[in-house]
Amino acid sequence: MTVTEVAEELRLPVSTVRFWRAQGRGPHFFKVGRRLVCRRSDFEAFVEQLASA
Protein backbone atom coordinates (compact mmCIF):
# COMPACT_ATOMS: atom_id res chain seq x y z
CA MET A 1 0.00 0.00 0.00
CA THR A 2 1.24 3.51 -0.73
CA VAL A 3 1.06 6.43 1.68
CA THR A 4 -1.94 7.73 -0.25
CA GLU A 5 -3.75 4.38 -0.03
CA VAL A 6 -3.14 4.19 3.74
CA ALA A 7 -4.50 7.73 4.15
CA GLU A 8 -7.58 6.87 2.09
CA GLU A 9 -8.26 3.72 4.12
CA LEU A 10 -8.00 5.67 7.38
CA ARG A 11 -9.83 8.68 5.93
CA LEU A 12 -7.00 10.98 6.97
CA PRO A 13 -4.94 13.56 5.11
CA VAL A 14 -1.77 12.23 3.50
CA SER A 15 0.18 14.76 5.56
CA THR A 16 -0.98 13.05 8.78
CA VAL A 17 0.31 9.67 7.62
CA ARG A 18 3.62 11.29 6.60
CA PHE A 19 3.84 13.03 9.99
CA TRP A 20 3.22 9.73 11.80
CA ARG A 21 5.96 8.10 9.72
CA ALA A 22 8.43 10.87 10.59
CA GLN A 23 7.57 10.43 14.27
CA GLY A 24 7.99 6.64 14.11
CA ARG A 25 4.26 6.03 14.60
CA GLY A 26 1.85 4.42 12.20
CA PRO A 27 2.40 1.31 10.09
CA HIS A 28 5.89 0.33 8.94
CA PHE A 29 6.83 1.76 5.53
CA PHE A 30 9.80 0.80 3.39
CA LYS A 31 11.12 1.82 0.00
CA VAL A 32 10.65 -0.16 -3.18
CA GLY A 33 12.67 1.75 -5.72
CA ARG A 34 11.58 5.34 -5.17
CA ARG A 35 8.17 4.53 -3.67
CA LEU A 36 7.25 4.21 -0.03
CA VAL A 37 5.04 1.22 0.58
CA CYS A 38 3.49 -0.63 3.48
CA ARG A 39 2.51 -4.28 3.62
CA ARG A 40 -1.23 -4.87 3.97
CA SER A 41 -0.50 -7.07 7.02
CA ASP A 42 1.46 -4.23 8.69
CA PHE A 43 -1.41 -1.85 7.99
CA GLU A 44 -3.98 -4.27 9.43
CA ALA A 45 -1.84 -4.82 12.54
CA PHE A 46 -1.62 -1.04 13.01
CA VAL A 47 -5.42 -0.70 12.73
CA GLU A 48 -5.88 -3.51 15.27
CA GLN A 49 -3.49 -1.71 17.59
CA LEU A 50 -5.58 1.46 17.26
CA ALA A 51 -8.78 -0.45 17.96
CA SER A 52 -7.39 -2.02 21.13
CA ALA A 53 -6.00 1.24 22.54
FIROZA-665137 format. One record per atom (N, C-alpha, C): x, y, z; atom name; residue in one letter. Coordinates in Angstrom, 3 decimals, padded with zeros to 6 digits. Example, Ala and Ser with C-alpha at 12.3 -4.5 7.8 and 13.67 -1.06 7.14 Angstrom:
% FIROZA-665137
R       xx       yy       zz  a r
R  013.190 -005.690  007.800  N A
R  012.300 -004.500  007.800 CA A
R  013.200 -003.300  007.800  C A
R  012.850 -002.250  007.080  N S
R  013.670 -001.060  007.140 CA S
R  012.900  000.030  007.870  C S
***
This chain:
% FIROZA-665137
R       xx       yy       zz  a r
R  000.846 -001.165  000.000  N M
R  000.000  000.000  000.000 CA M
R  000.900  001.238  000.000  C M
R  000.494  002.250 -000.735  N T
R  001.235  003.506 -000.735 CA T
R  000.753  004.382  000.414  C T
R  001.457  005.483  000.644  N V
R  001.060  006.425  001.684 CA V
R -000.346  006.952  001.393  C V
R -000.625  007.222  000.144  N T
R -001.941  007.727 -000.252 CA T
R -003.029  006.687  000.031  C T
R -002.766  005.431 -000.267  N E
R -003.752  004.379 -000.025 CA E
R -004.011  004.198  001.472  C E
R -002.971  004.286  002.281  N V
R -003.143  004.189  003.736 CA V
R -004.001  005.345  004.226  C V
R -003.716  006.550  003.740  N A
R -004.495  007.726  004.147 CA A
R -005.957  007.576  003.740  C A
R -006.205  007.060  002.547  N E
R -007.580  006.868  002.085 CA E
R -008.310  005.851  002.948  C E
R -007.643  004.755  003.282  N E
R -008.265  003.718  004.121 CA E
R -008.636  004.263  005.498  C E
R -007.762  005.105  006.051  N L
R -008.003  005.665  007.384 CA L
R -008.830  006.950  007.341  C L
R -009.096  007.429  006.133  N R
R -009.831  008.684  005.930 CA R
R -009.144  009.840  006.646  C R
R -007.839  009.935  006.399  N L
R -007.001  010.984  006.971 CA L
R -006.255  011.690  005.848  C L
R -005.785  012.905  006.109  N P
R -004.939  013.563  005.110 CA P
R -003.612  012.823  004.951  C P
R -003.058  012.858  003.758  N V
R -001.767  012.228  003.495 CA V
R -000.707  012.824  004.420  C V
R -000.813  014.106  004.698  N S
R  000.175  014.764  005.564 CA S
R  000.194  014.154  006.964  C S
R -000.933  013.689  007.455  N T
R -000.981  013.054  008.778 CA T
R -000.212  011.746  008.768  C T
R -000.399  010.947  007.729  N V
R  000.315  009.674  007.624 CA V
R  001.812  009.933  007.495  C V
R  002.200  010.937  006.737  N R
R  003.622  011.286  006.604 CA R
R  004.186  011.775  007.930  C R
R  003.405  012.549  008.683  N F
R  003.845  013.028  009.994 CA F
R  004.048  011.846  010.941  C F
R  003.090  010.923  010.962  N W
R  003.223  009.733  011.800 CA W
R  004.491  008.974  011.441  C W
R  004.765  008.831  010.166  N R
R  005.964  008.105  009.720 CA R
R  007.220  008.800  010.218  C R
R  007.266  010.115  010.122  N A
R  008.425  010.875  010.587 CA A
R  008.613  010.736  012.088  C A
R  007.524  010.566  012.817  N Q
R  007.572  010.433  014.271 CA Q
R  007.808  008.985  014.712  C Q
R  007.804  008.051  013.772  N G
R  007.988  006.643  014.113 CA G
R  006.708  005.966  014.550  C G
R  005.571  006.610  014.294  N R
R  004.262  006.029  014.598 CA R
R  003.656  005.537  013.291  C R
R  002.518  004.896  013.401  N G
R  001.845  004.415  012.196 CA G
R  002.426  003.101  011.716  C G
R  001.911  002.590  010.602  N P
R  002.401  001.314  010.086 CA P
R  003.824  001.462  009.542  C P
R  004.513  000.340  009.430  N H
R  005.890  000.332  008.936 CA H
R  005.903  000.512  007.421  C H
R  006.647  001.517  006.958  N F
R  006.834  001.763  005.529 CA F
R  008.265  001.430  005.154  C F
R  008.463  001.046  003.918  N F
R  009.804  000.803  003.395 CA F
R  009.813  001.206  001.925  C F
R  011.003  001.378  001.380  N K
R  011.117  001.822  000.000 CA K
R  011.236  000.640 -000.952  C K
R  010.512  000.745 -002.044  N V
R  010.654 -000.159 -003.177 CA V
R  010.973  000.756 -004.351  C V
R  012.238  000.770 -004.724  N G
R  012.666  001.751 -005.721 CA G
R  012.572  003.132 -005.101  C G
R  011.762  003.991 -005.690  N R
R  011.578  005.345 -005.168 CA R
R  010.273  005.514 -004.406  C R
R  009.496  004.446 -004.303  N R
R  008.173  004.528 -003.673 CA R
R  008.210  004.021 -002.246  C R
R  007.454  004.691 -001.395  N L
R  007.247  004.213 -000.033 CA L
R  006.018  003.331 -000.030  C L
R  006.157  002.155  000.523  N V
R  005.037  001.225  000.575 CA V
R  004.943  000.589  001.953  C V
R  003.781  000.035  002.214  N C
R  003.488 -000.626  003.477 CA C
R  002.807 -001.946  003.140  C C
R  003.193 -003.000  003.826  N R
R  002.512 -004.284  003.616 CA R
R  001.085 -004.191  004.163  C R
R  000.160 -004.850  003.519  N R
R -001.235 -004.875  003.971 CA R
R -001.296 -005.442  005.389  C R
R -000.494 -006.466  005.683  N S
R -000.497 -007.075  007.018 CA S
R -000.008 -006.089  008.076  C S
R  000.985 -005.254  007.752  N D
R  001.464 -004.230  008.693 CA D
R  000.382 -003.180  008.938  C D
R -000.328 -002.823  007.867  N F
R -001.412 -001.853  007.994 CA F
R -002.525 -002.408  008.882  C F
R -002.910 -003.658  008.637  N E
R -003.982 -004.268  009.433 CA E
R -003.582 -004.406  010.897  C E
R -002.316 -004.732  011.161  N A
R -001.840 -004.819  012.544 CA A
R -001.889 -003.450  013.216  C A
R -001.555 -002.405  012.473  N F
R -001.623 -001.043  013.011 CA F
R -003.066 -000.671  013.353  C F
R -004.002 -001.003  012.476  N V
R -005.420 -000.704  012.726 CA V
R -005.911 -001.468  013.950  C V
R -005.506 -002.718  014.083  N E
R -005.885 -003.507  015.269 CA E
R -005.331 -002.876  016.540  C E
R -004.106 -002.377  016.452  N Q
R -003.488 -001.714  017.590 CA Q
R -004.291 -000.466  017.982  C Q
R -004.762  000.279  016.990  N L
R -005.583  001.464  017.261 CA L
R -006.895  001.073  017.908  C L
R -007.487 -000.015  017.442  N A
R -008.780 -000.453  017.965 CA A
R -008.666 -000.935  019.409  C A
R -007.539 -001.497  019.777  N S
R -007.390 -002.023  021.130 CA S
R -006.914 -000.972  022.120  C S
R -006.506  000.185  021.639  N A
R -006.005  001.241  022.537 CA A
R -007.116  001.990  023.229  C A
***
